[in-house]
């Protein structure tokens, strides 16, 4: 997903791509071995803030907000 935006920053599906990037980061952290989870949740948090920074009024934000609350405590 990140390569798509690297090649085409004004992609028509930018919001969806940023959302899916964040969701993928969260799932990756969640399924990781315990020793790696902390750093991978931090990647999700970065992706979350990237999404919220660009699309604060998105309908998809509610789901990411919920995951952010879970991730920041890990």
N, CA, C and O atoms as a GROMACS GRO file, in nm:
protein
  296
    1UNK      N    1   0.082  -0.120   0.000
    1UNK     CA    2   0.000   0.000   0.000
    1UNK      C    3   0.087   0.127   0.000
    1UNK      O    4   0.058   0.224  -0.070
    2UNK      N    5   0.192   0.123   0.079
    2UNK     CA    6   0.277   0.242   0.088
    2UNK      C    7   0.347   0.271  -0.044
    2UNK      O    8   0.370   0.387  -0.079
    3UNK      N    9   0.380   0.166  -0.117
    3UNK     CA   10   0.442   0.186  -0.248
    3UNK      C   11   0.346   0.250  -0.347
    3UNK      O   12   0.388   0.329  -0.432
    4UNK      N   13   0.220   0.217  -0.338
    4UNK     CA   14   0.122   0.280  -0.427
    4UNK      C   15   0.123   0.431  -0.405
    4UNK      O   16   0.124   0.508  -0.501
    5UNK      N   17   0.122   0.473  -0.279
    5UNK     CA   18   0.120   0.617  -0.251
    5UNK      C   19   0.254   0.682  -0.282
    5UNK      O   20   0.260   0.800  -0.316
    6UNK      N   21   0.361   0.605  -0.270
    6UNK     CA   22   0.492   0.658  -0.305
    6UNK      C   23   0.499   0.689  -0.454
    6UNK      O   24   0.557   0.789  -0.496
    7UNK      N   25   0.439   0.601  -0.534
    7UNK     CA   26   0.439   0.618  -0.679
    7UNK      C   27   0.333   0.718  -0.728
    7UNK      O   28   0.351   0.782  -0.831
    8UNK      N   29   0.225   0.730  -0.653
    8UNK     CA   30   0.113   0.815  -0.694
    8UNK      C   31   0.047   0.878  -0.571
    8UNK      O   32  -0.053   0.827  -0.521
    9UNK      N   33   0.105   0.986  -0.523
    9UNK     CA   34   0.059   1.050  -0.399
    9UNK      C   35  -0.085   1.101  -0.409
    9UNK      O   36  -0.153   1.111  -0.307
   10UNK      N   37  -0.130   1.133  -0.526
   10UNK     CA   38  -0.266   1.186  -0.544
   10UNK      C   39  -0.364   1.078  -0.590
   10UNK      O   40  -0.463   1.108  -0.657
   11UNK      N   41  -0.337   0.955  -0.554
   11UNK     CA   42  -0.420   0.843  -0.594
   11UNK      C   43  -0.566   0.866  -0.556
   11UNK      O   44  -0.596   0.915  -0.447
   12UNK      N   45  -0.654   0.832  -0.646
   12UNK     CA   46  -0.798   0.847  -0.626
   12UNK      C   47  -0.846   0.774  -0.501
   12UNK      O   48  -0.943   0.816  -0.437
   13UNK      N   49  -0.780   0.666  -0.465
   13UNK     CA   50  -0.820   0.583  -0.351
   13UNK      C   51  -0.733   0.605  -0.228
   13UNK      O   52  -0.719   0.516  -0.145
   14UNK      N   53  -0.675   0.722  -0.216
   14UNK     CA   54  -0.582   0.753  -0.108
   14UNK      C   55  -0.641   0.725   0.031
   14UNK      O   56  -0.574   0.665   0.115
   15UNK      N   57  -0.763   0.767   0.054
   15UNK     CA   58  -0.825   0.744   0.185
   15UNK      C   59  -0.833   0.595   0.215
   15UNK      O   60  -0.798   0.551   0.324
   16UNK      N   61  -0.879   0.517   0.119
   16UNK     CA   62  -0.890   0.372   0.138
   16UNK      C   63  -0.752   0.309   0.161
   16UNK      O   64  -0.737   0.221   0.246
   17UNK      N   65  -0.654   0.355   0.087
   17UNK     CA   66  -0.519   0.299   0.101
   17UNK      C   67  -0.462   0.329   0.239
   17UNK      O   68  -0.404   0.241   0.302
   18UNK      N   69  -0.479   0.450   0.287
   18UNK     CA   70  -0.430   0.485   0.420
   18UNK      C   71  -0.504   0.406   0.528
   18UNK      O   72  -0.443   0.363   0.627
   19UNK      N   73  -0.633   0.388   0.509
   19UNK     CA   74  -0.712   0.308   0.603
   19UNK      C   75  -0.663   0.164   0.605
   19UNK      O   76  -0.641   0.107   0.712
   20UNK      N   77  -0.646   0.105   0.489
   20UNK     CA   78  -0.602  -0.034   0.482
   20UNK      C   79  -0.459  -0.051   0.533
   20UNK      O   80  -0.426  -0.155   0.589
   21UNK      N   81  -0.376   0.049   0.514
   21UNK     CA   82  -0.241   0.045   0.568
   21UNK      C   83  -0.246   0.038   0.720
   21UNK      O   84  -0.176  -0.043   0.781
   22UNK      N   85  -0.328   0.122   0.781
   22UNK     CA   86  -0.341   0.122   0.926
   22UNK      C   87  -0.400  -0.010   0.976
   22UNK      O   88  -0.351  -0.067   1.074
   23UNK      N   89  -0.502  -0.059   0.910
   23UNK     CA   90  -0.564  -0.185   0.950
   23UNK      C   91  -0.464  -0.300   0.939
   23UNK      O   92  -0.459  -0.387   1.026
   24UNK      N   93  -0.385  -0.301   0.834
   24UNK     CA   94  -0.284  -0.405   0.816
   24UNK      C   95  -0.178  -0.397   0.926
   24UNK      O   96  -0.134  -0.500   0.977
   25UNK      N   97  -0.138  -0.277   0.960
   25UNK     CA   98  -0.038  -0.260   1.066
   25UNK      C   99  -0.090  -0.312   1.199
   25UNK      O  100  -0.017  -0.375   1.275
   26UNK      N  101  -0.216  -0.284   1.226
   26UNK     CA  102  -0.275  -0.330   1.352
   26UNK      C  103  -0.281  -0.484   1.354
   26UNK      O  104  -0.242  -0.545   1.453
   27UNK      N  105  -0.328  -0.543   1.248
   27UNK     CA  106  -0.340  -0.689   1.243
   27UNK      C  107  -0.202  -0.754   1.252
   27UNK      O  108  -0.186  -0.857   1.318
   28UNK      N  109  -0.104  -0.696   1.188
   28UNK     CA  110   0.032  -0.749   1.193
   28UNK      C  111   0.084  -0.747   1.336
   28UNK      O  112   0.143  -0.844   1.383
   29UNK      N  113   0.062  -0.637   1.406
   29UNK     CA  114   0.104  -0.625   1.546
   29UNK      C  115   0.029  -0.727   1.632
   29UNK      O  116   0.089  -0.794   1.716
   30UNK      N  117  -0.098  -0.737   1.611
   30UNK     CA  118  -0.182  -0.826   1.690
   30UNK      C  119  -0.138  -0.973   1.677
   30UNK      O  120  -0.142  -1.048   1.774
   31UNK      N  121  -0.097  -1.012   1.559
   31UNK     CA  122  -0.060  -1.150   1.533
   31UNK      C  123   0.089  -1.178   1.552
   31UNK      O  124   0.135  -1.291   1.531
   32UNK      N  125   0.164  -1.078   1.593
   32UNK     CA  126   0.308  -1.092   1.611
   32UNK      C  127   0.342  -1.162   1.742
   32UNK      O  128   0.260  -1.171   1.834
   33UNK      N  129   0.463  -1.212   1.748
   33UNK     CA  130   0.512  -1.269   1.874
   33UNK      C  131   0.520  -1.157   1.977
   33UNK      O  132   0.544  -1.042   1.940
   34UNK      N  133   0.499  -1.188   2.104
   34UNK     CA  134   0.496  -1.084   2.207
   34UNK      C  135   0.617  -0.990   2.208
   34UNK      O  136   0.603  -0.871   2.238
   35UNK      N  137   0.735  -1.042   2.176
   35UNK     CA  138   0.855  -0.958   2.178
   35UNK      C  139   0.853  -0.847   2.073
   35UNK      O  140   0.919  -0.744   2.089
   36UNK      N  141   0.778  -0.867   1.966
   36UNK     CA  142   0.772  -0.770   1.856
   36UNK      C  143   0.647  -0.683   1.858
   36UNK      O  144   0.640  -0.584   1.785
   37UNK      N  145   0.550  -0.717   1.940
   37UNK     CA  146   0.422  -0.646   1.936
   37UNK      C  147   0.435  -0.498   1.966
   37UNK      O  148   0.376  -0.417   1.895
   38UNK      N  149   0.509  -0.461   2.067
   38UNK     CA  150   0.518  -0.319   2.106
   38UNK      C  151   0.562  -0.232   1.989
   38UNK      O  152   0.498  -0.132   1.957
   39UNK      N  153   0.671  -0.269   1.925
   39UNK     CA  154   0.722  -0.188   1.814
   39UNK      C  155   0.624  -0.187   1.696
   39UNK      O  156   0.614  -0.087   1.625
   40UNK      N  157   0.553  -0.295   1.676
   40UNK     CA  158   0.460  -0.302   1.564
   40UNK      C  159   0.331  -0.226   1.594
   40UNK      O  160   0.268  -0.172   1.503
   41UNK      N  161   0.291  -0.221   1.720
   41UNK     CA  162   0.178  -0.134   1.756
   41UNK      C  163   0.216   0.014   1.736
   41UNK      O  164   0.131   0.095   1.701
   42UNK      N  165   0.342   0.048   1.759
   42UNK     CA  166   0.387   0.185   1.735
   42UNK      C  167   0.378   0.221   1.587
   42UNK      O  168   0.347   0.335   1.552
   43UNK      N  169   0.404   0.125   1.500
   43UNK     CA  170   0.388   0.148   1.356
   43UNK      C  171   0.241   0.174   1.325
   43UNK      O  172   0.208   0.264   1.248
   44UNK      N  173   0.152   0.095   1.385
   44UNK     CA  174   0.009   0.120   1.367
   44UNK      C  175  -0.028   0.260   1.413
   44UNK      O  176  -0.102   0.330   1.344
   45UNK      N  177   0.022   0.301   1.528
   45UNK     CA  178  -0.011   0.434   1.581
   45UNK      C  179   0.034   0.542   1.484
   45UNK      O  180  -0.038   0.640   1.463
   46UNK      N  181   0.151   0.527   1.424
   46UNK     CA  182   0.196   0.622   1.322
   46UNK      C  183   0.101   0.623   1.202
   46UNK      O  184   0.064   0.729   1.152
   47UNK      N  185   0.062   0.505   1.158
   47UNK     CA  186  -0.031   0.496   1.045
   47UNK      C  187  -0.167   0.556   1.081
   47UNK      O  188  -0.232   0.619   0.998
   48UNK      N  189  -0.209   0.535   1.204
   48UNK     CA  190  -0.335   0.594   1.252
   48UNK      C  191  -0.330   0.747   1.244
   48UNK      O  192  -0.422   0.810   1.191
   49UNK      N  193  -0.223   0.806   1.295
   49UNK     CA  194  -0.212   0.952   1.292
   49UNK      C  195  -0.199   1.005   1.149
   49UNK      O  196  -0.246   1.115   1.120
   50UNK      N  197  -0.136   0.930   1.061
   50UNK     CA  198  -0.131   0.970   0.920
   50UNK      C  199  -0.272   0.977   0.861
   50UNK      O  200  -0.306   1.073   0.791
   51UNK      N  201  -0.352   0.875   0.889
   51UNK     CA  202  -0.489   0.872   0.839
   51UNK      C  203  -0.571   0.986   0.897
   51UNK      O  204  -0.636   1.061   0.823
   52UNK      N  205  -0.569   1.000   1.029
   52UNK     CA  206  -0.650   1.102   1.096
   52UNK      C  207  -0.605   1.244   1.055
   52UNK      O  208  -0.688   1.335   1.045
   53UNK      N  209  -0.477   1.260   1.033
   53UNK     CA  210  -0.427   1.390   0.989
   53UNK      C  211  -0.482   1.432   0.854
   53UNK      O  212  -0.505   1.551   0.830
   54UNK      N  213  -0.501   1.338   0.767
   54UNK     CA  214  -0.551   1.369   0.632
   54UNK      C  215  -0.703   1.360   0.620
   54UNK      O  216  -0.763   1.432   0.540
   55UNK      N  217  -0.764   1.272   0.698
   55UNK     CA  218  -0.909   1.249   0.686
   55UNK      C  219  -0.977   1.248   0.823
   55UNK      O  220  -1.032   1.146   0.865
   56UNK      N  221  -0.973   1.360   0.893
   56UNK     CA  222  -1.030   1.364   1.029
   56UNK      C  223  -1.181   1.342   1.034
   56UNK      O  224  -1.233   1.302   1.138
   57UNK      N  225  -1.251   1.366   0.926
   57UNK     CA  226  -1.396   1.350   0.923
   57UNK      C  227  -1.442   1.221   0.855
   57UNK      O  228  -1.560   1.204   0.825
   58UNK      N  229  -1.350   1.131   0.829
   58UNK     CA  230  -1.382   1.007   0.758
   58UNK      C  231  -1.477   0.918   0.838
   58UNK      O  232  -1.471   0.913   0.961
   59UNK      N  233  -1.562   0.849   0.767
   59UNK     CA  234  -1.651   0.751   0.830
   59UNK      C  235  -1.572   0.632   0.882
   59UNK      O  236  -1.617   0.561   0.972
   60UNK      N  237  -1.456   0.610   0.826
   60UNK     CA  238  -1.372   0.497   0.866
   60UNK      C  239  -1.294   0.526   0.995
   60UNK      O  240  -1.232   0.436   1.052
   61UNK      N  241  -1.298   0.648   1.039
   61UNK     CA  242  -1.218   0.686   1.155
   61UNK      C  243  -1.263   0.616   1.283
   61UNK      O  244  -1.179   0.584   1.367
   62UNK      N  245  -1.391   0.592   1.299
   62UNK     CA  246  -1.441   0.532   1.423
   62UNK      C  247  -1.374   0.398   1.452
   62UNK      O  248  -1.336   0.370   1.566
   63UNK      N  249  -1.360   0.317   1.350
   63UNK     CA  250  -1.295   0.187   1.368
   63UNK      C  251  -1.148   0.204   1.406
   63UNK      O  252  -1.099   0.134   1.495
   64UNK      N  253  -1.080   0.296   1.340
   64UNK     CA  254  -0.939   0.319   1.373
   64UNK      C  255  -0.924   0.380   1.512
   64UNK      O  256  -0.828   0.349   1.582
   65UNK      N  257  -1.017   0.466   1.552
   65UNK     CA  258  -1.013   0.523   1.688
   65UNK      C  259  -1.022   0.412   1.792
   65UNK      O  260  -0.949   0.414   1.892
   66UNK      N  261  -1.109   0.315   1.769
   66UNK     CA  262  -1.125   0.204   1.862
   66UNK      C  263  -0.995   0.123   1.872
   66UNK      O  264  -0.952   0.088   1.981
   67UNK      N  265  -0.934   0.095   1.759
   67UNK     CA  266  -0.810   0.019   1.758
   67UNK      C  267  -0.696   0.099   1.820
   67UNK      O  268  -0.609   0.042   1.886
   68UNK      N  269  -0.696   0.229   1.799
   68UNK     CA  270  -0.594   0.315   1.860
   68UNK      C  271  -0.601   0.308   2.012
   68UNK      O  272  -0.498   0.297   2.079
   69UNK      N  273  -0.723   0.314   2.067
   69UNK     CA  274  -0.736   0.306   2.214
   69UNK      C  275  -0.681   0.173   2.266
   69UNK      O  276  -0.620   0.169   2.373
   70UNK      N  277  -0.704   0.066   2.192
   70UNK     CA  278  -0.649  -0.063   2.234
   70UNK      C  279  -0.496  -0.068   2.220
   70UNK      O  280  -0.428  -0.122   2.307
   71UNK      N  281  -0.445  -0.014   2.112
   71UNK     CA  282  -0.303  -0.023   2.083
   71UNK      C  283  -0.218   0.064   2.175
   71UNK      O  284  -0.107   0.024   2.212
   72UNK      N  285  -0.267   0.179   2.213
   72UNK     CA  286  -0.181   0.269   2.292
   72UNK      C  287  -0.154   0.215   2.432
   72UNK      O  288  -0.060   0.259   2.498
   73UNK      N  289  -0.235   0.122   2.478
   73UNK     CA  290  -0.217   0.063   2.611
   73UNK      C  291  -0.129  -0.063   2.608
   73UNK      O  292  -0.107  -0.125   2.712
   74UNK      N  293  -0.081  -0.100   2.493
   74UNK     CA  294  -0.001  -0.223   2.482
   74UNK      C  295   0.146  -0.195   2.484
   74UNK      O  296   0.226  -0.288   2.475
   0.00000   0.00000   0.00000
